[in-house]
């Protein structure tokens, strides 16, 4: 099974990182183990090999204002985000 938000590659698939609810790759965790979505600013943390959003209840839908991503990958790259 592939955990929610896991980025896997290869055959067989192997975990290579984590993705946010907006579909952006999360950078390595900071010293507190927190990863931040470059678009929404939502914070994520690994808990028992499961990625958990610290700011929103996983069972709730995204707020309407956050329901659609507004920043594409190319825009993030042009910002110079070192995690991409």
C-alpha positions, 0 to 999 in steps of 0.5 A: 500500500502507498501511504496518503501523500507519498511520492513513489517512483520505480518498479517496484514503487519506493517512497521518494518524498511527500506531496501536499494536498495541493500536489506540490512536493514537500521539502525535507522536514525542518528541525521540528519535523515540519514540512510546509506546502510552498503554495498554501503554507499548510504544515505537515508532519510524519507521525508513525509513517503517516503524513498528517496535516497539522492545520486542517482536519484530514476528514474535512474538505479544503476550505473553498478558498483553498480548493483550487491550486493557484500556483503551478510548478513553473511559477514555483521554480521561477521563485527559486524554491530550493526544494524543487 
